[in-house]
Amino acid sequence: MLSIDPSKRSSLERRICDGDLVIVYERHDKVKAVRVQKGSDFQNRFGVFKHSDWIGKPFGTKVLSNKGGFVHLLAPTPELWTLVLSHRTQILYLADISFVISYLEVVPGCVVLESGTGSGSLTTSLARAVAPSGHVYTFDFHEQRASLAREDFERNGMSSLITVTVRDIQGEGFPDEFCGAADSVFLDLPQPWLALPSVRRMLKQDGVLCSFSPCIEQVQRSCEVLGAGFTGRPSFFVLFLCLSV
Ligand SMILES: C[S@@+](CC[C@H](N)C(=O)[O-])C[C@H]1O[C@@H](n2cnc3c(N)ncnc32)[C@H](O)[C@@H]1O
């Protein structure tokens, strides 16, 4: 599982076990998630690294290859997961993720709705923020992306905190079962304004919405919809992040 529980021992005190997921750090732009398996090897241009040499070592250890090359074995965190996940879509990176989680006021125990799931970069950090008792319900209309995200969350041990559902959120909105139940809603959709009427029904009083839009036209369309239907609702706080094109 990713390192998410601050009450657990620091990763430097934890020892690598057979079956653990480790982040093999060669340099800042060469980072890979590897499942430790006794009898397996990791190979790179610096040589062959035997997994059996890793077992029992503390996370953070520098290990050597048969040719004297080295890598560091890091404990997985949501930050490192964002660096190693396979990109099936554009993803959010750490600078934006930090901002989003802070402004969404996501804390342990929160219920968060997200769409689209994409590659699950933000979802993984949201899951850590709601742990251990909250939950992230994430929706994507693309079946294969949803299924691969589900597999990734199994792989990184976050699946108990995340439910991935295939759904067209712009067309159908969020499911009625979440009416009035969401502490926060995050949208990273091409036409977020289509989902806003549903978002309003999902949020608890004082719940927070963040819609992430890459161009100002999307932000303007969303503001128009909010202006027509959401003004004067003090329980509804809206944050728009706008990246320049
Ligand atoms: C840019 S990606 C999201 C990336 C994600 N925030 C991350 O950090 O990995 C946008 C996602 O929205 C999904 N999407 C687009 N339209 C949708 C819709 N109507 N309903 C649900 N998901 C949708 C796409 O399939 C895509 O996976």
The ligand as an SDF file (V2000), in Angstrom:
LIG
                    3D

 27 29  0  0  0  0  0  0  0  0999 V2000
   -7.8350   15.0440  -18.3420 C   0  0  0  0  0  0  0  0  0  0  0  0
   -8.5220   13.5000  -17.8690 S   0  0  0  0  0  0  0  0  0  0  0  0
   -8.5370   13.5810  -16.0930 C   0  0  0  0  0  0  0  0  0  0  0  0
   -7.1480   13.4120  -15.5120 C   0  0  0  0  0  0  0  0  0  0  0  0
   -7.1450   13.2430  -14.0170 C   0  0  0  0  0  0  0  0  0  0  0  0
   -7.5560   14.4590  -13.3290 N   0  0  0  0  0  0  0  0  0  0  0  0
   -5.7590   12.8030  -13.5060 C   0  0  0  0  0  0  0  0  0  0  0  0
   -5.1530   13.5510  -12.7010 O   0  0  0  0  0  0  0  0  0  0  0  0
   -5.2830   11.7280  -13.8930 O   0  0  0  0  0  0  0  0  0  0  0  0
  -10.2350   13.7290  -18.2550 C   0  0  0  0  0  0  0  0  0  0  0  0
  -11.0440   12.4560  -18.1460 C   0  0  0  0  0  0  0  0  0  0  0  0
  -12.4200   12.8090  -18.2360 O   0  0  0  0  0  0  0  0  0  0  0  0
  -13.0830   11.7530  -18.8770 C   0  0  0  0  0  0  0  0  0  0  0  0
  -14.3550   12.2770  -19.3860 N   0  0  0  0  0  0  0  0  0  0  0  0
  -14.5500   13.1000  -20.4510 C   0  0  0  0  0  0  0  0  0  0  0  0
  -15.8580   13.3430  -20.6060 N   0  0  0  0  0  0  0  0  0  0  0  0
  -16.5010   12.6700  -19.6200 C   0  0  0  0  0  0  0  0  0  0  0  0
  -17.8710   12.5400  -19.2530 C   0  0  0  0  0  0  0  0  0  0  0  0
  -18.8440   13.1130  -19.9600 N   0  0  0  0  0  0  0  0  0  0  0  0
  -18.1780   11.7900  -18.1610 N   0  0  0  0  0  0  0  0  0  0  0  0
  -17.1900   11.1800  -17.4470 C   0  0  0  0  0  0  0  0  0  0  0  0
  -15.8840   11.2580  -17.7680 N   0  0  0  0  0  0  0  0  0  0  0  0
  -15.5420   11.9910  -18.8390 C   0  0  0  0  0  0  0  0  0  0  0  0
  -12.1190   11.2900  -19.9540 C   0  0  0  0  0  0  0  0  0  0  0  0
  -12.3910    9.9610  -20.3580 O   0  0  0  0  0  0  0  0  0  0  0  0
  -10.7650   11.4440  -19.2580 C   0  0  0  0  0  0  0  0  0  0  0  0
  -10.3570   10.2140  -18.7050 O   0  0  0  0  0  0  0  0  0  0  0  0
  1  2  1  0
  2  3  1  0
  2 10  1  0
  3  4  1  0
  4  5  1  0
  5  6  1  0
  5  7  1  0
  7  8  2  0
  7  9  1  0
 10 11  1  0
 11 12  1  0
 11 26  1  0
 12 13  1  0
 13 14  1  0
 13 24  1  0
 14 15  1  0
 14 23  1  0
 15 16  2  0
 16 17  1  0
 17 18  1  0
 17 23  2  0
 18 19  1  0
 18 20  2  0
 20 21  1  0
 21 22  2  0
 22 23  1  0
 24 25  1  0
 24 26  1  0
 26 27  1  0
M  CHG  2   2   1   9  -1
M  END
$$$$
